[in-house]
Amino acid sequence: MLVVLGAGLATAINTAKNWNATAAARRLKNPVPPTDDAIAAGRQVYGEHCRSCHGEKGDGRGQKAAELSVAPGDFTDAPAMRRRTDGELFWQITRGRLPIPAFADKLSDQERWQVVDYIRAFADKPSGTSSAAPLTSLLQAPRKLPSCPAPSGCHSF
């Protein structure tokens, strides 16, 4: 019995620490282009579900950040954001990990992809840019994402 409990605890700890998306998830292509409308929708969802921890500026300094056991991600860290594919961000939003909730049952696939579009804009902003500026103009750099290999669609992993 003790061995089973120990194995379960080890699995839970590993799952909580493992924030690496599967290879299939990393290859997911964002089906929602970063248009003004998509970014505005992502901003709305972010404001409702993400801002209190990740902050108004996406820097991980939201009003609840200090209360968390793990520091919220800093979406303004351009090098770190460039290392992550849209699919990986989508996977992280979908699955969550303590203390971050999973949004698979709270947000639609489209809403989660829109949030990906919106949080990308934090790292793409030139310094001194107002948050009121149209964000599509800030998404200048093309994102190299492989196409989805799954014949049944890209939202499954």
WOBEL-V183062 format. One record per residue. N is the residue number from 0. OMEGA is omega in whole degrees, 0 to 359 (none if undefined). NEAR is the number of other ideal C-beta (glycine too) atoms within 12 Angstrom. D_CENTER is the distance of its C-alpha to the mean C-alpha in whole Angstrom. Layout:
((N	OMEGA	NEAR	D_CENTER) (N	OMEGA	NEAR	D_CENTER))
This chain:
((0	180	7	38) (1	179	8	37) (2	179	9	36) (3	178	10	33) (4	178	11	32) (5	179	12	31) (6	178	13	30) (7	179	14	27) (8	179	14	27) (9	178	15	26) (10	180	14	23) (11	179	15	22) (12	179	14	21) (13	179	14	20) (14	180	17	17) (15	180	18	16) (16	185	14	16) (17	182	17	15) (18	180	22	11) (19	179	18	12) (20	176	25	11) (21	179	21	14) (22	179	16	16) (23	180	23	16) (24	179	31	12) (25	181	25	12) (26	181	25	15) (27	178	37	13) (28	179	27	14) (29	180	39	12) (30	182	23	15) (31	179	29	14) (32	182	23	16) (33	177	34	14) (34	176	21	18) (35	181	21	19) (36	180	19	18) (37	180	29	15) (38	177	33	14) (39	177	22	16) (40	177	27	15) (41	177	43	11) (42	180	32	13) (43	180	19	15) (44	178	29	12) (45	180	37	10) (46	182	21	14) (47	191	17	14) (48	190	28	12) (49	188	40	10) (50	185	30	12) (51	178	23	15) (52	184	30	13) (53	175	33	11) (54	179	27	14) (55	182	22	15) (56	180	26	15) (57	185	36	11) (58	179	26	13) (59	184	29	12) (60	178	22	16) (61	184	26	16) (62	180	15	19) (63	186	20	18) (64	183	26	16) (65	181	15	20) (66	187	13	20) (67	179	21	17) (68	178	15	18) (69	179	18	15) (70	177	20	14) (71	179	31	11) (72	178	31	9) (73	182	24	11) (74	178	38	9) (75	180	28	12) (76	186	22	13) (77	179	22	14) (78	179	10	15) (79	180	19	12) (80	177	28	10) (81	179	19	12) (82	181	14	13) (83	175	32	9) (84	175	30	10) (85	179	39	8) (86	179	35	9) (87	178	34	7) (88	178	39	4) (89	180	44	5) (90	180	36	7) (91	177	36	6) (92	182	43	5) (93	187	33	8) (94	185	26	10) (95	171	24	9) (96	185	27	12) (97	5	17	14) (98	182	17	14) (99	180	28	11) (100	172	20	12) (101	181	19	11) (102	181	29	10) (103	182	20	12) (104	182	13	15) (105	182	19	14) (106	176	27	13) (107	175	19	14) (108	182	26	12) (109	179	21	13) (110	179	29	11) (111	177	39	8) (112	178	37	9) (113	176	39	10) (114	176	43	7) (115	178	46	6) (116	182	39	9) (117	183	45	10) (118	174	47	7) (119	184	42	9) (120	179	38	12) (121	182	38	12) (122	183	33	13) (123	182	30	15) (124	171	30	17) (125	181	18	21) (126	180	11	22) (127	180	7	24) (128	177	18	22) (129	177	13	22) (130	179	23	19) (131	181	11	21) (132	176	17	22) (133	188	19	21) (134	180	34	17) (135	179	23	18) (136	180	17	21) (137	182	26	18) (138	185	31	16) (139	187	15	19) (140	177	16	18) (141	178	11	18) (142	180	24	15) (143	180	12	17) (144	178	25	15) (145	178	19	18) (146	183	14	19) (147	180	24	18) (148	185	18	21) (149	180	19	21) (150	183	8	24) (151	180	10	23) (152	187	14	20) (153	183	29	16) (154	181	24	14) (155	173	20	16) (156	none	25	16))
